Amino acid sequence: MKKQIINPYIRYGRTAQGLYAHNIGSGAHGRAVTIGEVDTSPRVIRAYIPATTSDAVVVVFNGVPTATSLLTGVSYSVNGIGGGTFDSVTVNGNEATYSDRGEGSLFEPGDVVRWIYTPGDILIDGEPLDAQDVLVDNQLKPAPVYVSGRIYENVGVQYIEITFNTAMTYLGFAGVTVKADGDVRGITAISGDRTTKITYTVNGFNPANVATWEYSEAAGSLENISGALLPDVTPQTLTNELPSQTLWDYVAPDPQTYWDGNPPAETKWDLE
């Protein structure tokens, strides 16, 4: 006995005329079909915003889309507010990617987005596409956020610890710049993968310095464990917890603080 293949996008039922099929996703009216027939009327199978692209919607049809202009009749709504339009579209097989490069980030994580089509001239495998109003799967993830930072010393080694609002991962410390009073200092190691605290091994700081940490998304690899990239972070002033020693110059007299606790030998010094 031959098995009947059931299309998961079709709901079957009965009318006075016999079996009918109803497109679950697009809202198209049911039509009379014979038993075992698959409804091939043009429709959108799914639409989604890729996790790494905030200015595009990928629409998947049940056939290859063609048109004089695939933009005619197409719009989108965000959180119930309609009227948005795209300025470009590219086709790859049965997928069309609609985007608006001039607007920057069109969508944010959590936005409720709908792809809307008022019949224009889009054809799917040569047949006209009816009106569509499709809920878009928003796959965008919230970007991680810098929370705080500090510089400290442990067993003579200096570290900068950066805290984020979510667990982070990385390929290295590229894109990160640390400075002491505006002068770049070296980073020799990084640790803390898949935690909320990333630690950099550094050198060349003292407790009197204004220590800063900054990040360039274009050059770096920091992202949270959901895959959302860390955006640019402007220079952030760190809490300076490096040990210090205040000494008194009896010749000057003048109090001075030295980060290593070793004042010049040629001057008489003592603890304040």
GIZI-V774568 format. One record per backbone hydrogen bond with DSSP energy under -1.0 kcal/mol. NH is the residue of the N-H (numbers start at 1). CO is the residue of the C=O. If there is no record, write none. Layout:
# GIZI-V774568
nh=<NH NH>
co=<CO CO>
This chain:
# GIZI-V774568
nh=<10 11 13 15 20 21 22 24 31 33 37 45 46 48 49 53 57 58 59 60 61 62 66 74 75 76 77 78 79 81 84 87 88 90 92 95 96 97 98 99 100 103 107 111 114 115 116 117 118 123 124 125 127 129 132 134 136 137 139 147 148 150 151 152 154 157 159 160 161 162 163 164 165 168 169 176 177 179 180 181 183 185 188 191 194 195 198 199 200 201 202 209 212 213 214 215 216 220 223 224 225 227 230 233 236 238 239 241 245 247 248 249 250 253 254 256 258 267 272>
co=<7 22 20 18 13 31 11 9 21 19 34 60 60 58 137 50 98 48 96 46 94 43 123 71 116 84 114 81 112 78 76 99 99 97 95 92 59 90 57 88 55 100 54 108 77 134 75 132 73 66 127 64 124 122 117 115 113 47 49 163 163 161 239 159 157 154 152 200 150 198 148 196 145 195 223 173 214 212 183 210 180 178 201 199 168 192 162 191 160 189 158 206 179 236 177 233 175 216 169 228 167 224 222 215 213 211 149 151 258 256 270 254 268 249 249 247 245 264 246>
